[in-house]
Amino acid sequence: MLAADLGVPAERAAWSISVATLGLAVGLLPAAWLSDAIGRTRVMTFSLWSAALLGLAVAAVDDWHLLLALRGLQGLALAGLPAAAVAYLREETHPSGNARAVGLYVAGTAVGGMSGRLLSGVLADLAGWRAAFVGVGVLGLVAAAACTWLLPRARGFVPVPLRPRTAVAGVLAALRDPVQLALFGIATTLMGAFVAFYNALGYRLEGSPYLLSATAIGLVYLAYAAGSAGSAGVGAAADRWGRRRVMPLAVLVAAAGAAVSGLSSLAVVVAGTVVLTFGFFAAHGLASGWVAARAHATGAATAQATALYSVAYYAGATVPGALGPVAFVHGGWTEVLLLVGGLLAAAALLSLALRRTRPAA
């Protein structure tokens, strides 16, 4: 709809998503440093309020470049939530249930992704893309209000003065750890595969032989419910059997779902999407919780380590993710699956390499 209304090529329209994730990636480390100094809850609540208001502003613009600028600022504003949330959970939950707690947080992001897309699909069909942005912006305001009034006060947070040398040292400590580097690589390849798949899926389903409406395409995002179940359930499994055993299986499930989606039946395409989504969120929940646990065990700065993970995660959405529609325009769904399959293969190799590492004391 953006491509048609604002007169941009279909493959460029996907930058309305990618520029927001780029803003997120840029803002994550500064937001993590700020959360170390002034507290996780303050950064998260400010992040949600400002991102929701910027989302509402997007609905009022007519210029493509201004729209991209606002989307970039929206992503930058939103960075405070993923930069601080996992560190907050690491500090406020008992270690024996931390993987489960982070899994539930990631499950929440899956529910958010699903509800936002369902709402925007219905509103876009009824009143155009501007109404979709307004609807999601209002949903963001509700989330910001809930965070402001319901989020428990931090009890395990210890402020760290905002010093450049300390901040750089925290980043370098994470980058010297081979386990963290492998987890960052998994984040980039997983998210790249997932976003490339979903960005191209809408173009596939609106075309022949499916010819689905925006509302019907939005219903496909009910697959995110499987992702919610995956991240929550696999987090509990990791608490019991260990992340090193469970991670490769989650990536393998995602790859199987992508392969199944190559068939032509709409029901099978949806089934493959559900399986891929389950595997992706399961692996992402494991990896994000693992980064925080590893940082805590090795004495590294947790917020900075999780922010670096998120940088890698959203970098995957920005570059490989944006290639999904390009691959579809130039080579159809087969080329999309080659792109997604290559990225998932890299994630699988990294997850297997992690099995050879030793846990921190």
C-alpha positions as CSV (number, residue, x, y, z in Angstrom):
1,M,0.0,0.0,0.0
2,L,2.9,2.4,0.8
3,A,4.5,1.5,-2.6
4,A,1.2,2.3,-4.5
5,D,0.2,5.4,-2.6
6,L,3.6,7.1,-2.3
7,G,4.9,6.0,-5.7
8,V,8.0,3.9,-4.7
9,P,9.1,0.6,-6.1
10,A,7.9,-2.5,-4.1
11,E,11.4,-3.5,-3.0
12,R,12.0,0.0,-1.6
13,A,8.8,0.0,0.4
14,A,10.3,-2.6,2.7
15,W,12.7,0.1,3.9
16,S,9.8,1.4,6.0
17,I,10.5,-1.6,8.2
18,S,14.3,-1.8,7.8
19,V,15.0,1.9,8.6
20,A,13.1,1.4,11.9
21,T,15.2,-1.6,12.8
22,L,18.3,0.4,11.8
23,G,17.3,3.1,14.2
24,L,16.9,0.5,16.9
25,A,20.3,-1.0,16.2
26,V,21.9,2.5,16.4
27,G,20.2,3.4,19.7
28,L,20.7,0.1,21.6
29,L,24.2,0.7,23.1
30,P,23.6,4.3,24.2
31,A,20.3,3.2,25.7
32,A,22.0,0.4,27.6
33,W,24.7,2.8,28.9
34,L,21.9,5.2,30.0
35,S,20.0,2.3,31.7
36,D,23.1,1.4,33.7
37,A,23.3,4.9,35.0
38,I,19.7,6.0,35.6
39,G,17.8,2.7,35.9
40,R,16.1,0.1,33.6
41,T,12.5,1.1,34.3
42,R,13.0,4.8,33.5
43,V,14.6,4.1,30.2
44,M,11.9,1.5,29.2
45,T,9.0,3.7,30.0
46,F,10.4,6.8,28.2
47,S,11.2,4.6,25.2
48,L,7.7,3.3,24.9
49,W,6.0,6.7,25.2
50,S,8.2,8.4,22.7
51,A,8.1,5.5,20.1
52,A,4.3,5.5,20.3
53,L,4.0,9.2,19.7
54,L,6.4,9.1,16.7
55,G,4.3,6.2,15.3
56,L,1.2,8.4,15.3
57,A,3.2,11.2,13.6
58,V,4.0,8.8,10.7
59,A,0.3,8.7,9.8
60,A,0.3,12.4,9.0
61,V,3.1,12.6,6.4
62,D,2.8,12.6,2.6
63,D,6.5,12.5,1.7
64,W,8.4,9.2,1.4
65,H,11.7,10.5,2.7
66,L,10.0,12.2,5.7
67,L,8.2,9.0,6.5
68,L,11.5,7.1,6.5
69,A,13.0,9.7,8.8
70,L,10.2,9.4,11.3
71,R,10.4,5.6,11.2
72,G,14.1,5.8,11.9
73,L,13.5,8.1,14.8
74,Q,10.8,5.7,16.0
75,G,13.2,2.8,16.0
76,L,15.8,4.9,17.8
77,A,13.3,5.9,20.5
78,L,12.1,2.3,20.9
79,A,15.7,1.0,21.5
80,G,15.4,1.6,25.3
81,L,13.1,-1.3,25.7
82,P,15.2,-4.2,24.3
83,A,18.3,-2.5,25.6
84,A,17.1,-2.7,29.2
85,A,14.4,-5.4,29.4
86,V,16.6,-8.6,29.6
87,A,19.0,-6.9,32.0
88,Y,16.0,-6.0,34.1
89,L,14.8,-9.6,34.2
90,R,18.3,-10.8,34.9
91,E,18.5,-8.6,38.0
92,E,14.9,-9.1,39.2
93,T,14.3,-12.8,38.8
94,H,15.8,-15.9,40.5
95,P,18.6,-17.5,38.5
96,S,16.8,-20.9,38.5
97,G,14.0,-19.4,36.5
98,N,15.7,-16.8,34.4
99,A,15.6,-18.6,31.1
100,R,11.9,-19.1,31.6
101,A,11.4,-15.4,32.5
102,V,13.3,-14.3,29.4
103,G,11.3,-16.8,27.3
104,L,8.1,-15.2,28.6
105,Y,9.4,-11.8,27.6
106,V,10.2,-13.0,24.1
107,A,6.7,-14.6,24.0
108,G,5.3,-11.1,24.7
109,T,7.2,-9.7,21.8
110,A,5.7,-12.4,19.6
111,V,2.2,-11.5,20.8
112,G,3.0,-7.9,20.1
113,G,4.2,-8.6,16.6
114,M,1.1,-10.7,15.9
115,S,-1.4,-8.2,17.3
116,G,0.2,-5.2,15.6
117,R,0.1,-6.9,12.2
118,L,-3.5,-8.2,12.6
119,L,-4.7,-4.7,13.7
120,S,-2.8,-3.0,10.9
121,G,-4.1,-5.4,8.3
122,V,-7.7,-4.9,9.2
123,L,-7.4,-1.1,9.5
124,A,-5.5,-0.8,6.2
125,D,-8.3,-2.7,4.4
126,L,-11.0,-0.5,6.0
127,A,-9.3,2.9,5.8
128,G,-5.8,2.7,4.3
129,W,-2.3,2.6,5.6
130,R,-2.6,5.8,7.6
131,A,-5.3,4.3,9.7
132,A,-3.1,1.3,10.3
133,F,-0.3,3.5,11.7
134,V,-2.8,5.3,13.9
135,G,-4.1,2.0,15.3
136,V,-0.7,0.6,16.1
137,G,0.3,4.0,17.6
138,V,-2.7,3.9,20.0
139,L,-1.8,0.3,20.9
140,G,1.7,1.6,21.7
141,L,0.3,4.3,24.0
142,V,-1.7,1.6,25.8
143,A,1.6,-0.4,26.2
144,A,3.4,2.7,27.5
145,A,0.7,3.4,30.1
146,A,0.7,-0.2,31.3
147,C,4.5,-0.1,31.6
148,T,4.4,3.1,33.5
149,W,1.8,2.0,36.1
150,L,2.3,-1.8,36.4
151,L,6.0,-2.4,36.1
152,P,7.5,-3.4,39.5
153,R,10.2,-1.2,40.9
154,A,13.7,-2.5,40.4
155,R,15.2,-4.0,43.6
156,G,18.4,-5.6,42.1
157,F,19.6,-2.6,40.1
158,V,22.9,-1.0,41.1
159,P,23.7,2.2,39.2
160,V,27.0,2.6,37.4
161,P,28.3,6.1,36.6
162,L,28.2,7.0,32.9
163,R,31.9,7.0,32.0
164,P,33.1,6.4,28.4
165,R,36.0,4.2,29.5
166,T,33.8,1.9,31.5
167,A,31.3,1.7,28.7
168,V,33.9,0.8,26.1
169,A,35.4,-1.8,28.5
170,G,32.0,-3.4,28.9
171,V,31.6,-3.7,25.1
172,L,35.2,-5.1,24.6
173,A,34.6,-7.7,27.4
174,A,31.6,-9.1,25.5
175,L,33.4,-9.0,22.2
176,R,36.3,-11.0,23.5
177,D,34.1,-13.9,24.6
178,P,33.8,-16.5,21.8
179,V,30.4,-17.7,23.3
180,Q,29.0,-14.2,23.1
181,L,30.3,-13.7,19.6
182,A,28.6,-16.9,18.4
183,L,25.4,-15.8,20.0
184,F,25.6,-12.4,18.3
185,G,26.1,-14.3,15.0
186,I,23.1,-16.5,15.7
187,A,21.0,-13.3,16.3
188,T,22.0,-11.7,13.0
189,T,21.4,-14.9,10.9
190,L,18.2,-15.9,12.6
191,M,16.6,-12.4,12.4
192,G,17.8,-11.9,8.9
193,A,16.1,-15.2,7.8
194,F,12.9,-14.5,9.7
195,V,12.4,-10.9,8.5
196,A,13.4,-11.8,4.9
197,F,10.8,-14.6,5.0
198,Y,8.0,-12.5,6.3
199,N,8.8,-9.4,4.2
200,A,8.6,-11.5,1.1
201,L,5.6,-13.5,2.3
202,G,3.1,-10.6,2.0
203,Y,4.1,-10.1,-1.7
204,R,3.7,-13.8,-2.4
205,L,0.3,-14.0,-0.8
206,E,-1.2,-10.9,-2.5
207,G,-0.2,-12.2,-5.9
208,S,-1.4,-15.2,-8.0
209,P,-2.7,-17.8,-7.2
210,Y,-3.6,-16.7,-3.7
211,L,-4.8,-13.0,-4.3
212,L,-5.3,-12.4,-0.5
213,S,-6.5,-9.1,0.9
214,A,-4.5,-7.2,3.5
215,T,-6.8,-8.5,6.2
216,A,-6.3,-12.1,5.1
217,I,-2.5,-11.7,4.9
218,G,-2.6,-10.1,8.4
219,L,-4.3,-13.3,9.7
220,V,-1.2,-15.3,8.7
221,Y,0.6,-13.5,11.5
222,L,-1.5,-15.6,13.9
223,A,1.6,-17.8,13.4
224,Y,3.2,-15.6,16.0
225,A,1.1,-17.4,18.6
226,A,3.2,-20.4,17.9
227,G,6.3,-18.3,18.4
228,S,5.0,-17.2,21.8
229,A,4.4,-20.8,22.8
230,G,7.8,-21.7,21.5
231,S,9.9,-19.1,23.4
232,A,8.0,-19.7,26.7
233,G,8.1,-23.5,26.5
234,V,11.7,-23.9,25.2
235,G,12.9,-21.5,27.9
236,A,11.6,-24.0,30.5
237,A,13.2,-26.9,28.6
238,A,16.5,-25.0,28.6
239,D,16.3,-24.5,32.4
240,R,16.0,-28.3,32.6
241,W,18.3,-29.7,29.9
242,G,20.6,-26.8,29.1
243,R,20.8,-24.2,26.3
244,R,23.6,-26.0,24.4
245,R,21.4,-29.1,23.8
246,V,18.2,-27.3,22.9
247,M,19.5,-24.4,20.6
248,P,20.4,-26.5,17.5
249,L,17.0,-28.3,17.6
250,A,15.2,-24.9,17.6
251,V,17.2,-23.7,14.5
252,L,16.5,-27.1,12.8
253,V,12.7,-26.6,13.4
254,A,12.8,-23.1,11.8
255,A,14.7,-24.5,8.8
256,A,12.1,-27.3,8.4
257,G,9.3,-24.7,8.4
258,A,11.0,-22.7,5.7
259,A,11.4,-25.8,3.5
260,V,7.7,-26.8,3.9
261,S,6.6,-23.3,2.8
262,G,8.1,-23.9,-0.7
263,L,5.0,-26.0,-1.6
264,S,2.1,-24.4,-3.4
265,S,-0.9,-25.2,-1.2
266,L,-1.9,-22.2,0.9
267,A,-2.6,-24.4,3.9
268,V,0.9,-25.9,3.7
269,V,2.5,-22.5,3.2
270,V,0.7,-21.3,6.4
271,A,1.8,-24.5,8.2
272,G,5.4,-24.0,7.2
273,T,5.2,-20.4,8.4
274,V,3.9,-21.5,11.8
275,V,6.7,-24.1,12.2
276,L,9.4,-21.5,11.1
277,T,8.0,-19.0,13.6
278,F,7.9,-21.5,16.4
279,G,11.6,-22.4,15.8
280,F,12.7,-18.8,15.4
281,F,11.2,-17.5,18.6
282,A,12.4,-20.6,20.5
283,A,16.0,-20.0,19.3
284,H,15.8,-16.2,19.9
285,G,14.5,-16.6,23.4
286,L,17.3,-19.1,24.2
287,A,20.0,-16.9,22.7
288,S,18.9,-13.6,24.3
289,G,18.6,-15.2,27.8
290,W,22.0,-16.9,27.3
291,V,23.7,-13.6,26.6
292,A,22.5,-12.1,29.8
293,A,23.3,-15.3,31.8
294,R,26.8,-15.5,30.3
295,A,27.6,-11.9,31.0
296,H,26.5,-12.3,34.6
297,A,28.6,-15.4,35.1
298,T,31.7,-13.9,33.6
299,G,31.4,-10.6,35.4
300,A,30.6,-8.6,32.2
301,A,28.1,-5.7,32.1
302,T,24.8,-7.4,31.4
303,A,23.0,-4.5,29.8
304,Q,25.8,-3.8,27.4
305,A,26.0,-7.5,26.4
306,T,22.3,-7.8,25.8
307,A,22.4,-4.5,23.9
308,L,25.2,-5.9,21.6
309,Y,23.0,-9.0,21.1
310,S,20.1,-6.7,20.1
311,V,22.4,-4.7,17.8
312,A,23.3,-7.9,16.0
313,Y,19.6,-9.0,16.0
314,Y,18.3,-5.8,14.4
315,A,21.3,-5.6,12.0
316,G,19.9,-8.9,10.6
317,A,16.5,-7.4,10.2
318,T,18.0,-4.3,8.5
319,V,20.2,-5.8,5.8
320,P,19.4,-9.5,5.2
321,G,15.8,-8.9,6.1
322,A,15.4,-6.1,3.5
323,L,16.7,-8.5,0.8
324,G,13.6,-10.7,1.1
325,P,11.4,-8.6,-1.2
326,V,14.3,-8.1,-3.6
327,A,14.8,-11.8,-3.9
328,F,11.1,-12.4,-4.5
329,V,10.9,-9.7,-7.2
330,H,13.9,-11.1,-9.0
331,G,13.6,-14.8,-8.5
332,G,10.3,-15.7,-6.9
333,W,9.8,-17.8,-3.7
334,T,12.7,-20.2,-4.7
335,E,15.2,-17.4,-4.4
336,V,13.7,-16.3,-1.1
337,L,14.1,-19.8,0.3
338,L,17.7,-19.9,-0.9
339,L,18.4,-16.7,1.0
340,V,16.5,-17.9,4.2
341,G,18.1,-21.3,4.0
342,G,21.6,-20.0,3.8
343,L,21.1,-17.8,6.8
344,L,19.5,-20.6,8.9
345,A,22.4,-22.9,7.9
346,A,24.9,-20.4,9.3
347,A,22.8,-20.1,12.5
348,A,22.8,-23.9,12.8
349,L,26.6,-24.2,12.4
350,L,27.1,-21.5,15.1
351,S,24.7,-23.3,17.5
352,L,26.6,-26.6,17.0
353,A,29.8,-24.8,17.7
354,L,28.4,-23.6,21.0
355,R,28.0,-27.2,22.1
356,R,31.8,-27.5,22.2
357,T,32.2,-24.6,24.6
358,R,32.2,-24.8,28.3
359,P,29.9,-23.0,30.7
360,A,31.3,-20.1,32.7
361,A,31.9,-20.9,36.3
